[in-house]
């Protein structure tokens, strides 16, 4: 059986968690503590630990842009998580599908993704 | 122009960097300091900061499993990097293509990826 205590958390008790769509798009990276890992696995709703608010953060709870967990994966060092998720709408608070919408091209920052519309 | 000092590094001067293949496979996550970001962009060879060795780590320098940078992306909070890379062979030190080869299914850890062979 998987044991959440077997993961390696940092000095603050956190582990980075990457969210990816089934189509392969990396949507965001945020942090979990052991309780957030447990809640995510139990509820199927991806739940991070907000470092700024110092509180649990059920992704999409206020925005409606929920992340439903499809599968959680653990890396070889057990210090990073990859989650395949069913993302409702944008994952980014800027309303873009992914938080990684800025690319570096020829030394310049280029916006490669527009905000989503509700239409 | 992109300025590496504009990124947000943690208390140890590090920023997480996710490596992904052009086909969408998340290969690994490791850490960079500002100098590693600069070296990666200048050389095109992905260069991390090894927290265990406290030294620069040109990915694949000893194994030959190099990561050639295709494109670096910055997230909305400027505290995480996503790199699209051309990965030679396995990204993982276990010889698997990706470090995320362990999935949690029905509460159990399942190995979903076998080590690559040189054949």
gemmi code that builds the backbone of each chain (N, CA, C; Angstrom):
import gemmi

chains = {
    "A": [
        ("UNK", (0.841, -1.202, 0.000), (0.000, 0.000, 0.000), (0.879, 1.256, 0.000)),
        ("UNK", (0.405, 2.283, -0.657), (1.134, 3.551, -0.665), (0.989, 4.237, 0.690)),
        ("UNK", (2.119, 4.714, 1.198), (2.135, 5.396, 2.488), (2.638, 6.835, 2.281)),
        ("UNK", (1.768, 7.831, 2.485), (2.181, 9.230, 2.256), (3.378, 9.664, 3.105)),
        ("UNK", (3.612, 8.977, 4.223), (4.781, 9.339, 5.038), (6.082, 8.883, 4.376)),
        ("UNK", (5.963, 8.038, 3.361), (7.171, 7.538, 2.686), (7.734, 8.550, 1.687)),
        ("UNK", (6.982, 9.623, 1.422), (7.484, 10.671, 0.524), (8.486, 11.548, 1.271)),
        ("UNK", (9.339, 12.225, 0.518), (10.322, 13.113, 1.145), (9.828, 14.553, 1.050)),
        ("UNK", (9.545, 15.121, 2.189), (9.086, 16.501, 2.265), (10.277, 17.389, 2.627)),
        ("UNK", (10.211, 18.654, 2.244), (11.328, 19.557, 2.540), (11.255, 20.034, 3.995)),
        ("UNK", (12.140, 20.966, 4.333), (12.239, 21.414, 5.725), (10.927, 22.023, 6.216)),
        ("UNK", (10.121, 22.512, 5.271), (8.827, 23.086, 5.637), (7.699, 22.051, 5.567)),
        ("UNK", (8.072, 20.802, 5.301), (7.068, 19.747, 5.236), (6.326, 19.717, 3.917)),
        ("UNK", (6.930, 20.274, 2.863), (6.241, 20.380, 1.568), (6.926, 19.562, 0.485)),
        ("UNK", (6.123, 19.171, -0.510), (6.625, 18.453, -1.685), (6.023, 19.117, -2.919)),
        ("UNK", (6.837, 19.346, -3.960), (6.287, 19.957, -5.178), (5.405, 18.972, -5.930)),
        ("UNK", (4.310, 19.475, -6.478), (3.353, 18.648, -7.211), (3.051, 19.316, -8.551)),
        ("UNK", (3.319, 18.591, -9.622), (3.116, 19.078, -10.988), (1.783, 18.541, -11.486)),
        ("UNK", (0.964, 19.413, -12.073), (-0.307, 18.968, -12.655), (-0.210, 18.993, -14.170)),
        ("UNK", (-0.604, 17.884, -14.777), (-0.529, 17.740, -16.235), (-1.858, 17.205, -16.753)),
        ("UNK", (-2.275, 17.685, -17.909), (-3.499, 17.172, -18.515), (-3.212, 15.822, -19.174)),
        ("UNK", (-4.248, 15.017, -19.411), (-4.039, 13.727, -20.088), (-3.437, 13.912, -21.482)),
        ("UNK", (-3.629, 15.094, -22.065), (-3.078, 15.368, -23.394), (-1.601, 15.750, -23.330)),
        ("UNK", (-1.070, 15.923, -22.122), (0.369, 16.167, -21.987), (0.745, 17.589, -21.647)),
        ("UNK", (-0.222, 18.474, -21.519), (0.102, 19.861, -21.208), (0.405, 20.023, -19.720)),
        ("UNK", (1.579, 20.583, -19.411), (1.886, 20.877, -18.011), (1.115, 22.135, -17.633)),
        ("UNK", (0.244, 22.008, -16.642), (-0.678, 23.086, -16.306), (-0.128, 24.017, -15.223)),
        ("UNK", (0.476, 23.452, -14.197), (0.948, 24.253, -13.070), (1.828, 23.402, -12.163)),
        ("UNK", (2.502, 24.080, -11.257), (3.235, 23.402, -10.184), (2.899, 24.135, -8.910)),
        ("UNK", (2.549, 23.374, -7.877), (2.292, 23.971, -6.568), (2.777, 22.979, -5.516)),
        ("UNK", (2.428, 23.221, -4.280), (3.016, 22.454, -3.181), (1.964, 21.735, -2.364)),
        ("UNK", (2.352, 20.613, -1.799), (1.484, 19.846, -0.898), (2.236, 19.528, 0.382)),
        ("UNK", (1.504, 19.459, 1.480), (2.053, 18.829, 2.679), (1.429, 17.432, 2.777)),
        ("UNK", (1.786, 16.696, 3.786), (1.327, 15.304, 3.845), (-0.197, 15.225, 3.908)),
        ("UNK", (-0.813, 16.158, 4.604), (-2.269, 16.136, 4.714), (-2.923, 16.470, 3.369)),
        ("UNK", (-2.295, 17.360, 2.593), (-2.829, 17.681, 1.265), (-2.722, 16.471, 0.335)),
        ("UNK", (-1.636, 15.724, 0.455), (-1.502, 14.493, -0.332), (-2.634, 13.530, 0.023)),
        ("UNK", (-2.867, 13.349, 1.314), (-3.932, 12.446, 1.765), (-5.304, 12.900, 1.276)),
        ("UNK", (-5.568, 14.200, 1.437), (-6.890, 14.720, 1.031), (-7.109, 14.569, -0.472)),
        ("UNK", (-6.031, 14.828, -1.242), (-6.130, 14.699, -2.698), (-6.467, 13.265, -3.091)),
        ("UNK", (-5.790, 12.315, -2.467), (-6.024, 10.907, -2.797), (-7.405, 10.447, -2.318)),
        ("UNK", (-7.820, 10.939, -1.159), (-9.111, 10.505, -0.618), (-10.290, 11.120, -1.374)),
        ("UNK", (-10.151, 12.417, -1.693), (-11.292, 13.129, -2.278), (-11.306, 13.082, -3.802)),
        ("UNK", (-10.113, 12.905, -4.403), (-10.025, 12.972, -5.861), (-10.016, 14.401, -6.372)),
        ("UNK", (-10.142, 15.380, -5.463), (-10.041, 16.792, -5.833), (-8.661, 17.269, -5.401)),
        ("UNK", (-7.879, 17.766, -6.391), (-6.494, 18.125, -6.067), (-6.472, 19.269, -5.055)),
        ("UNK", (-5.778, 19.015, -3.958), (-5.719, 19.940, -2.828), (-4.263, 20.254, -2.513)),
        ("UNK", (-3.904, 21.521, -2.684), (-2.532, 21.951, -2.422), (-2.456, 22.595, -1.034)),
        ("UNK", (-1.219, 22.959, -0.658), (-1.007, 23.777, 0.523), (-0.569, 25.149, 0.031)),
        ("UNK", (-1.342, 26.152, 0.355), (-1.002, 27.510, -0.069), (0.052, 28.084, 0.874)),
        ("UNK", (1.238, 28.344, 0.328), (2.310, 28.888, 1.159), (2.016, 30.331, 1.562)),
        ("UNK", (1.326, 31.072, 0.692), (1.033, 32.471, 1.012), (-0.076, 32.577, 2.062)),
        ("UNK", (-1.097, 31.722, 1.926), (-2.209, 31.778, 2.885), (-1.993, 30.846, 4.068)),
        ("UNK", (-1.002, 29.949, 3.949), (-0.755, 28.948, 5.004), (-2.045, 28.198, 5.334)),
        ("UNK", (-2.659, 27.692, 4.268), (-3.911, 26.971, 4.438), (-4.073, 25.994, 3.277)),
        ("UNK", (-4.980, 25.044, 3.430), (-5.270, 24.132, 2.336), (-5.949, 24.902, 1.210)),
        ("UNK", (-5.729, 24.417, 0.006), (-6.210, 25.108, -1.173), (-6.788, 24.038, -2.103)),
        ("UNK", (-8.106, 23.870, -1.996), (-8.765, 22.954, -2.933), (-8.853, 23.681, -4.264)),
        ("UNK", (-8.054, 23.209, -5.199), (-7.936, 23.911, -6.481), (-9.305, 24.080, -7.134)),
        ("UNK", (-9.664, 25.348, -7.416), (-10.915, 25.611, -8.102), (-12.111, 25.764, -7.186)),
        ("UNK", (-11.882, 25.661, -5.865), (-13.019, 25.720, -4.929), (-13.777, 27.041, -5.062)),
        ("UNK", (-13.042, 28.133, -5.244), (-13.723, 29.423, -5.405), (-13.962, 29.756, -6.875)),
        ("UNK", (-13.031, 29.390, -7.751), (-13.146, 29.759, -9.168), (-14.010, 28.786, -9.963)),
        ("UNK", (-14.186, 27.586, -9.431), (-14.895, 26.557, -10.194), (-13.979, 25.796, -11.139)),
        ("UNK", (-12.713, 26.213, -11.210), (-11.771, 25.558, -12.120), (-11.086, 24.389, -11.405)),
        ("UNK", (-11.895, 23.403, -11.093), (-11.450, 22.249, -10.304), (-10.458, 21.382, -11.059)),
        ("UNK", (-9.644, 20.696, -10.273), (-8.745, 19.683, -10.828), (-9.155, 18.343, -10.233)),
        ("UNK", (-9.631, 17.473, -11.090), (-9.994, 16.136, -10.648), (-8.807, 15.210, -10.892)),
        ("UNK", (-8.387, 14.533, -9.869), (-7.227, 13.653, -9.996), (-7.551, 12.416, -10.819)),
        ("UNK", (-6.732, 12.195, -11.836), (-6.848, 10.955, -12.609), (-5.834, 9.944, -12.080)),
        ("UNK", (-4.597, 10.408, -11.908), (-3.561, 9.505, -11.376), (-2.431, 10.310, -10.761)),
        ("UNK", (-1.953, 9.864, -9.605), (-0.785, 10.472, -8.985), (0.425, 9.576, -9.217)),
        ("UNK", (1.552, 10.217, -9.551), (2.802, 9.469, -9.746), (3.893, 10.060, -8.856)),
        ("UNK", (4.825, 9.227, -8.466), (5.899, 9.597, -7.556), (7.214, 9.470, -8.314)),
        ("UNK", (8.146, 10.379, -8.097), (9.409, 10.253, -8.837), (10.397, 9.360, -8.089)),
        ("UNK", (11.494, 9.057, -8.764), (12.482, 8.089, -8.262), (13.029, 8.471, -6.895)),
        ("UNK", (13.159, 9.748, -6.633), (13.682, 10.197, -5.338), (12.576, 10.381, -4.297)),
        ("UNK", (11.350, 10.181, -4.709), (10.177, 10.334, -3.845), (10.056, 11.745, -3.271)),
        ("UNK", (10.616, 12.728, -4.000), (10.524, 14.108, -3.513), (9.826, 15.039, -4.510)),
        ("UNK", (9.073, 14.450, -5.436), (8.264, 15.247, -6.375), (7.104, 14.384, -6.854)),
        ("UNK", (5.946, 15.033, -7.025), (4.750, 14.345, -7.502), (4.348, 14.852, -8.876)),
        ("UNK", (3.840, 13.940, -9.688), (3.244, 14.312, -10.969), (1.805, 13.819, -10.941)),
        ("UNK", (0.886, 14.737, -11.214), (-0.521, 14.345, -11.194), (-1.132, 14.533, -12.573)),
        ("UNK", (-1.745, 13.485, -13.069), (-2.532, 13.607, -14.292), (-3.924, 14.025, -13.829)),
        ("UNK", (-4.392, 15.145, -14.361), (-5.639, 15.719, -13.851), (-6.608, 16.066, -14.976)),
        ("UNK", (-7.872, 16.021, -14.606), (-8.929, 16.518, -15.482), (-9.209, 17.949, -15.021)),
        ("UNK", (-8.668, 18.927, -15.766), (-8.748, 20.338, -15.387), (-9.976, 20.987, -16.021)),
        ("UNK", (-10.854, 21.500, -15.179), (-11.989, 22.273, -15.689), (-11.517, 23.682, -16.013)),
        ("UNK", (-11.589, 24.065, -17.280), (-11.206, 25.420, -17.678), (-9.741, 25.701, -17.446)),
        ("UNK", (-9.424, 26.976, -17.158), (-8.030, 27.373, -16.996), (-7.463, 26.901, -15.658)),
        ("UNK", (-6.191, 26.507, -15.671), (-5.517, 26.159, -14.423), (-4.916, 27.400, -13.781)),
        ("UNK", (-4.648, 28.426, -14.587), (-3.941, 29.617, -14.109), (-4.912, 30.692, -13.638)),
        ("UNK", (-4.507, 31.425, -12.615), (-5.352, 32.501, -12.094), (-5.479, 33.653, -13.091)),
        ("UNK", (-4.635, 33.650, -14.130), (-4.746, 34.669, -15.188), (-5.754, 34.238, -16.253)),
        ("UNK", (-6.416, 33.123, -15.995), (-7.429, 32.571, -16.897), (-6.839, 31.862, -18.121)),
        ("UNK", (-5.532, 31.634, -18.059), (-4.919, 30.851, -19.132), (-4.975, 29.369, -18.765)),
        ("UNK", (-4.999, 28.550, -19.787), (-5.076, 27.100, -19.579), (-3.930, 26.613, -18.689)),
        ("UNK", (-2.712, 27.117, -18.947), (-1.529, 26.715, -18.181), (-0.853, 27.953, -17.603)),
        ("UNK", (-0.172, 27.755, -16.466), (0.603, 28.858, -15.884), (1.874, 29.147, -16.684)),
        ("UNK", (2.279, 28.203, -17.524), (3.539, 28.350, -18.263), (3.285, 28.964, -19.643)),
        ("UNK", (2.783, 30.177, -19.663), (2.390, 30.819, -20.922), (3.427, 31.806, -21.440)),
        ("UNK", (4.553, 31.888, -20.731), (5.615, 32.804, -21.172), (6.827, 31.999, -21.610)),
        ("UNK", (7.179, 32.114, -22.875), (8.343, 31.401, -23.405), (9.481, 32.387, -23.641)),
        ("UNK", (10.701, 31.856, -23.537), (11.878, 32.668, -23.847), (12.331, 32.307, -25.258)),
        ("UNK", (12.235, 33.290, -26.137), (12.615, 33.046, -27.532), (13.516, 34.174, -28.005)),
        ("UNK", (14.704, 33.802, -28.459), (15.698, 34.794, -28.889), (15.941, 35.835, -27.794)),
        ("UNK", (15.960, 35.361, -26.559), (16.291, 36.249, -25.446), (15.149, 37.131, -24.973)),
        ("UNK", (13.998, 37.002, -25.622), (12.840, 37.824, -25.252), (11.766, 36.956, -24.601)),
        ("UNK", (10.941, 37.588, -23.761), (9.780, 36.887, -23.222), (8.613, 37.023, -24.192)),
        ("UNK", (8.060, 35.887, -24.576), (6.971, 35.870, -25.546), (5.759, 35.174, -24.926)),
        ("UNK", (4.608, 35.799, -25.009), (3.386, 35.187, -24.485), (2.845, 34.226, -25.529)),
        ("UNK", (2.762, 32.943, -25.170), (2.390, 31.944, -26.176), (0.967, 31.414, -25.978)),
        ("UNK", (0.245, 31.997, -25.044), (-1.090, 31.490, -24.726), (-1.975, 32.640, -24.283)),
        ("UNK", (-3.158, 32.744, -24.849), (-4.083, 33.820, -24.480), (-5.015, 33.333, -23.371)),
        ("UNK", (-5.567, 34.263, -22.595), (-6.573, 33.863, -21.605), (-7.749, 33.186, -22.275)),
        ("UNK", (-8.356, 32.228, -21.583), (-9.514, 31.530, -22.116), (-10.751, 32.422, -21.950)),
        ("UNK", (-11.701, 32.209, -22.814), (-12.961, 32.943, -22.675), (-14.016, 31.949, -22.184)),
        ("UNK", (-15.044, 32.466, -21.574), (-16.076, 31.588, -21.037), (-17.058, 31.158, -22.113)),
        ("UNK", (-16.913, 31.784, -23.283), (-17.862, 31.493, -24.373), (-17.724, 30.050, -24.856)),
    ],
    "B": [
        ("UNK", (14.107, 42.187, -23.006), (15.016, 41.048, -22.860), (14.728, 40.331, -21.537)),
        ("UNK", (14.899, 39.008, -21.579), (14.709, 38.225, -20.364), (15.870, 38.447, -19.402)),
        ("UNK", (15.533, 38.673, -18.141), (16.544, 38.905, -17.110), (16.425, 37.810, -16.042)),
        ("UNK", (17.425, 36.929, -15.929), (17.348, 35.826, -14.944), (17.169, 36.313, -13.511)),
        ("UNK", (17.551, 37.543, -13.209), (17.351, 38.042, -11.845), (15.870, 38.348, -11.581)),
        ("UNK", (15.061, 38.376, -12.640), (13.632, 38.673, -12.468), (12.853, 37.455, -11.979)),
        ("UNK", (13.493, 36.274, -11.973), (12.822, 35.072, -11.459), (12.831, 35.100, -9.932)),
        ("UNK", (11.908, 34.355, -9.348), (11.839, 34.283, -7.885), (12.502, 33.002, -7.413)),
        ("UNK", (13.590, 33.157, -6.718), (14.317, 32.019, -6.170), (13.934, 31.857, -4.691)),
        ("UNK", (14.052, 30.614, -4.185), (13.695, 30.402, -2.788), (14.816, 30.872, -1.858)),
        ("UNK", (14.658, 30.582, -0.565), (15.620, 31.076, 0.435), (17.032, 30.561, 0.169)),
        ("UNK", (17.110, 29.423, -0.533), (18.425, 28.862, -0.864), (18.905, 29.315, -2.243)),
        ("UNK", (18.150, 30.235, -2.857), (18.545, 30.739, -4.172), (18.208, 29.790, -5.307)),
        ("UNK", (17.222, 28.913, -5.088), (16.901, 27.890, -6.092), (15.487, 28.058, -6.647)),
        ("UNK", (15.311, 27.575, -7.875), (14.001, 27.575, -8.526), (13.788, 26.183, -9.132)),
        ("UNK", (12.578, 25.614, -8.966), (12.330, 24.295, -9.560), (12.215, 24.379, -11.080)),
        ("UNK", (12.771, 23.380, -11.755), (12.747, 23.341, -13.218), (12.269, 21.965, -13.665)),
        ("UNK", (11.181, 21.969, -14.432), (10.567, 20.736, -14.933), (11.042, 20.515, -16.359)),
        ("UNK", (11.472, 19.297, -16.668), (11.883, 18.971, -18.034), (10.828, 18.094, -18.682)),
        ("UNK", (10.422, 18.484, -19.895), (9.376, 17.774, -20.621), (9.842, 17.530, -22.051)),
        ("UNK", (9.507, 16.379, -22.586), (9.844, 16.106, -23.989), (8.869, 16.842, -24.902)),
        ("UNK", (9.238, 17.043, -26.166), (8.310, 17.696, -27.109), (7.018, 16.903, -27.291)),
        ("UNK", (7.073, 15.598, -26.992), (5.875, 14.762, -27.115), (4.974, 14.885, -25.889)),
        ("UNK", (5.430, 15.593, -24.865), (4.572, 15.864, -23.719), (4.893, 15.067, -22.473)),
        ("UNK", (5.888, 14.202, -22.536), (6.223, 13.392, -21.356), (7.019, 14.220, -20.356)),
        ("UNK", (6.537, 14.282, -19.116), (7.312, 14.944, -18.065), (8.432, 13.993, -17.654)),
        ("UNK", (9.658, 14.433, -17.814), (10.819, 13.564, -17.625), (11.369, 13.622, -16.200)),
        ("UNK", (11.457, 14.824, -15.641), (12.081, 14.984, -14.322), (11.836, 16.389, -13.805)),
        ("UNK", (12.114, 16.571, -12.531), (12.125, 17.910, -11.948), (13.397, 18.020, -11.123)),
        ("UNK", (14.117, 19.118, -11.307), (15.305, 19.351, -10.498), (15.399, 20.855, -10.242)),
        ("UNK", (16.515, 21.304, -9.732), (16.613, 22.685, -9.265), (17.711, 23.463, -9.985)),
        ("UNK", (17.512, 24.741, -10.116), (18.523, 25.626, -10.699), (18.745, 26.822, -9.780)),
        ("UNK", (19.974, 27.309, -9.765), (20.202, 28.637, -9.204), (20.342, 29.609, -10.379)),
        ("UNK", (20.550, 30.859, -10.091), (20.558, 31.852, -11.175), (21.660, 31.559, -12.192)),
        ("UNK", (22.798, 31.081, -11.721), (23.893, 30.795, -12.635), (23.568, 29.583, -13.512)),
        ("UNK", (22.867, 28.607, -12.962), (22.450, 27.442, -13.756), (21.458, 27.860, -14.842)),
        ("UNK", (20.562, 28.791, -14.510), (19.628, 29.305, -15.517), (20.420, 29.965, -16.656)),
        ("UNK", (21.375, 30.793, -16.278), (22.192, 31.484, -17.293), (22.968, 30.489, -18.162)),
        ("UNK", (23.598, 29.517, -17.510), (24.401, 28.538, -18.262), (23.539, 27.716, -19.204)),
        ("UNK", (22.342, 27.347, -18.723), (21.430, 26.564, -19.559), (21.042, 27.348, -20.807)),
        ("UNK", (20.715, 28.616, -20.615), (20.298, 29.444, -21.749), (21.473, 29.710, -22.698)),
        ("UNK", (22.650, 29.919, -22.124), (23.810, 30.232, -22.966), (24.313, 29.014, -23.735)),
        ("UNK", (24.357, 27.871, -23.043), (24.971, 26.689, -23.651), (23.976, 25.837, -24.420)),
        ("UNK", (22.681, 25.925, -24.039), (21.682, 25.043, -24.636), (21.711, 23.643, -24.039)),
        ("UNK", (22.635, 23.397, -23.120), (22.682, 22.116, -22.401), (22.105, 22.356, -21.010)),
        ("UNK", (21.039, 21.613, -20.683), (20.361, 21.873, -19.413), (21.312, 21.593, -18.243)),
        ("UNK", (21.455, 22.595, -17.401), (22.397, 22.564, -16.285), (21.642, 22.876, -14.996)),
        ("UNK", (21.607, 21.896, -14.100), (20.927, 22.074, -12.830), (21.942, 22.422, -11.741)),
        ("UNK", (21.413, 22.682, -10.542), (22.244, 22.799, -9.360), (21.968, 21.566, -8.505)),
        ("UNK", (22.983, 20.781, -8.253), (22.821, 19.585, -7.441), (22.840, 19.972, -5.972)),
        ("UNK", (21.717, 19.756, -5.308), (21.638, 20.102, -3.885), (22.485, 19.150, -3.050)),
        ("UNK", (22.590, 17.885, -3.483), (23.374, 16.923, -2.695), (24.875, 17.178, -2.868)),
        ("UNK", (25.285, 17.484, -4.086), (26.714, 17.707, -4.322), (27.098, 19.180, -4.157)),
        ("UNK", (26.095, 20.072, -4.091), (26.351, 21.517, -4.016), (27.272, 21.966, -5.142)),
        ("UNK", (26.882, 21.554, -6.348), (27.704, 21.897, -7.510), (26.809, 21.911, -8.751)),
        ("UNK", (27.299, 22.513, -9.822), (26.550, 22.493, -11.070), (26.508, 21.071, -11.605)),
        ("UNK", (25.432, 20.789, -12.319), (25.178, 19.438, -12.806), (24.689, 19.565, -14.248)),
        ("UNK", (25.642, 19.421, -15.153), (25.275, 19.406, -16.573), (24.658, 18.047, -16.844)),
        ("UNK", (23.350, 18.060, -17.044), (22.599, 16.805, -17.167), (23.197, 15.940, -18.276)),
        ("UNK", (23.587, 14.719, -17.926), (24.120, 13.780, -18.906), (25.610, 13.898, -19.158)),
        ("UNK", (26.271, 14.797, -18.448), (27.704, 15.010, -18.701), (28.504, 13.729, -18.482)),
        ("UNK", (28.140, 12.984, -17.446), (28.862, 11.727, -17.211), (28.161, 10.543, -17.875)),
        ("UNK", (26.819, 10.540, -17.899), (26.068, 9.396, -18.444), (25.912, 9.454, -19.959)),
        ("UNK", (26.084, 10.646, -20.536), (25.824, 10.810, -21.964), (24.353, 11.077, -22.265)),
        ("UNK", (23.516, 11.030, -21.233), (22.078, 11.253, -21.425), (21.759, 12.742, -21.324)),
        ("UNK", (22.270, 13.475, -22.278), (22.180, 14.941, -22.283), (20.758, 15.427, -22.498)),
        ("UNK", (20.499, 16.611, -21.989), (19.246, 17.318, -22.252), (19.579, 18.580, -23.026)),
        ("UNK", (19.135, 18.626, -24.262), (19.341, 19.822, -25.066), (18.097, 20.697, -24.942)),
        ("UNK", (18.308, 21.922, -24.585), (17.166, 22.825, -24.389), (16.533, 23.212, -25.721)),
        ("UNK", (15.240, 22.996, -25.812), (14.488, 23.476, -26.975), (13.850, 24.814, -26.644)),
        ("UNK", (13.191, 24.880, -25.501), (12.575, 26.154, -25.091), (12.386, 26.170, -23.582)),
        ("UNK", (12.686, 27.317, -22.981), (12.431, 27.516, -21.550), (11.191, 28.383, -21.401)),
        ("UNK", (10.329, 27.996, -20.454), (9.120, 28.778, -20.159), (9.084, 29.123, -18.672)),
        ("UNK", (8.449, 30.230, -18.364), (8.379, 30.756, -17.003), (6.911, 30.754, -16.589)),
        ("UNK", (6.632, 30.414, -15.345), (5.219, 30.409, -14.950), (4.767, 31.799, -14.473)),
        ("UNK", (3.471, 31.917, -14.243), (2.853, 33.204, -13.941), (3.452, 33.866, -12.696)),
        ("UNK", (3.867, 33.061, -11.735), (4.456, 33.614, -10.508), (5.971, 33.786, -10.615)),
        ("UNK", (6.515, 33.389, -11.726), (7.962, 33.473, -11.990), (8.777, 32.698, -10.960)),
        ("UNK", (8.163, 31.661, -10.382), (8.902, 30.856, -9.401), (8.992, 29.385, -9.797)),
        ("UNK", (8.755, 29.096, -11.087), (8.925, 27.736, -11.595), (9.221, 27.805, -13.079)),
        ("UNK", (10.096, 26.907, -13.546), (10.464, 26.848, -14.958), (9.976, 25.542, -15.569)),
        ("UNK", (9.569, 25.633, -16.830), (9.252, 24.440, -17.620), (10.174, 24.461, -18.831)),
        ("UNK", (10.886, 23.372, -19.034), (11.797, 23.308, -20.168), (11.376, 22.214, -21.124)),
        ("UNK", (11.200, 22.568, -22.374), (11.005, 21.562, -23.407), (12.407, 21.165, -23.850)),
        ("UNK", (12.681, 19.856, -23.752), (14.049, 19.388, -23.997), (14.088, 18.222, -24.970)),
        ("UNK", (15.223, 18.142, -25.637), (15.535, 16.978, -26.463), (16.401, 16.068, -25.591)),
        ("UNK", (15.776, 15.041, -25.035), (16.453, 14.151, -24.088), (17.078, 12.970, -24.812)),
        ("UNK", (18.383, 12.832, -24.673), (19.058, 11.648, -25.208), (18.876, 10.497, -24.227)),
        ("UNK", (18.204, 9.437, -24.654), (18.018, 8.251, -23.808), (17.203, 8.552, -22.573)),
        ("UNK", (17.487, 7.828, -21.491), (16.705, 7.984, -20.268), (17.046, 9.276, -19.525)),
        ("UNK", (16.042, 9.893, -18.939), (16.286, 11.066, -18.090), (16.603, 10.637, -16.670)),
        ("UNK", (16.129, 9.444, -16.281), (16.260, 9.004, -14.895), (17.546, 8.200, -14.683)),
        ("UNK", (18.101, 8.340, -13.481), (19.326, 7.601, -13.164), (19.068, 6.097, -13.045)),
        ("UNK", (17.790, 5.715, -13.002), (17.447, 4.289, -12.980), (17.350, 3.726, -14.398)),
        ("UNK", (17.690, 4.555, -15.362), (17.682, 4.189, -16.781), (16.282, 4.169, -17.402)),
        ("UNK", (15.336, 4.724, -16.658), (14.006, 4.855, -17.227), (13.891, 6.199, -17.956)),
        ("UNK", (13.023, 6.225, -18.928), (12.841, 7.441, -19.720), (12.490, 8.636, -18.829)),
        ("UNK", (11.586, 8.420, -17.873), (11.135, 9.472, -16.964), (11.349, 9.035, -15.522)),
        ("UNK", (11.554, 10.013, -14.644), (11.675, 9.711, -13.215), (10.322, 9.354, -12.595)),
        ("UNK", (9.248, 9.677, -13.284), (7.901, 9.458, -12.724), (7.336, 8.112, -13.197)),
        ("UNK", (8.010, 7.051, -12.829), (7.630, 5.729, -13.323), (6.801, 4.941, -12.309)),
        ("UNK", (6.489, 5.559, -11.178), (5.680, 4.880, -10.159), (4.323, 5.549, -10.051)),
        ("UNK", (3.273, 4.832, -10.357), (1.913, 5.362, -10.270), (1.206, 4.767, -9.071)),
        ("UNK", (0.270, 5.532, -8.517), (-0.563, 5.034, -7.421), (-1.904, 4.606, -8.010)),
        ("UNK", (-2.164, 3.325, -7.939), (-3.405, 2.784, -8.491), (-4.055, 1.880, -7.451)),
        ("UNK", (-5.293, 2.211, -7.123), (-6.029, 1.447, -6.092), (-5.217, 1.352, -4.807)),
        ("UNK", (-4.534, 2.447, -4.472), (-3.820, 2.490, -3.205), (-2.468, 1.795, -3.216)),
        ("UNK", (-2.106, 1.225, -4.356), (-0.832, 0.507, -4.455), (0.135, 1.276, -5.357)),
        ("UNK", (1.433, 1.070, -5.122), (2.436, 1.620, -6.029), (2.659, 0.650, -7.181)),
        ("UNK", (2.517, 1.148, -8.391), (2.651, 0.309, -9.581), (3.736, 0.900, -10.482)),
        ("UNK", (4.653, 0.072, -10.917), (5.708, 0.532, -11.818), (5.159, 0.519, -13.239)),
        ("UNK", (5.128, 1.691, -13.870), (4.472, 1.784, -15.180), (5.469, 1.944, -16.318)),
        ("UNK", (6.745, 1.841, -16.009), (7.760, 2.085, -17.031), (8.989, 1.226, -16.722)),
        ("UNK", (9.482, 0.527, -17.706), (10.667, -0.323, -17.502), (11.931, 0.452, -17.863)),
        ("UNK", (13.070, 0.052, -17.314), (14.326, 0.684, -17.721), (14.551, 0.503, -19.226)),
        ("UNK", (15.187, 1.509, -19.824), (15.490, 1.446, -21.252), (16.706, 0.535, -21.452)),
        ("UNK", (16.756, -0.089, -22.616), (17.929, -0.891, -22.952), (18.739, -0.112, -23.978)),
        ("UNK", (20.016, -0.401, -24.049), (20.869, 0.316, -24.996), (20.744, -0.251, -26.398)),
        ("UNK", (20.049, -1.400, -26.484), (19.955, -2.064, -27.786), (19.177, -1.203, -28.768)),
    ],
}
model = gemmi.Model(1)
for chain_id, residues in chains.items():
    chain = gemmi.Chain(chain_id)
    for i, (resn, *xyz) in enumerate(residues, 1):
        res = gemmi.Residue()
        res.name, res.seqid = resn, gemmi.SeqId(i, " ")
        for name, pos in zip(("N", "CA", "C"), xyz):
            atom = gemmi.Atom()
            atom.name, atom.element = name, gemmi.Element(name[0])
            atom.pos, atom.b_iso = gemmi.Position(*pos), 0.0
            res.add_atom(atom)
        chain.add_residue(res)
    model.add_chain(chain)
structure = gemmi.Structure()
structure.add_model(model)
structure.setup_entities()
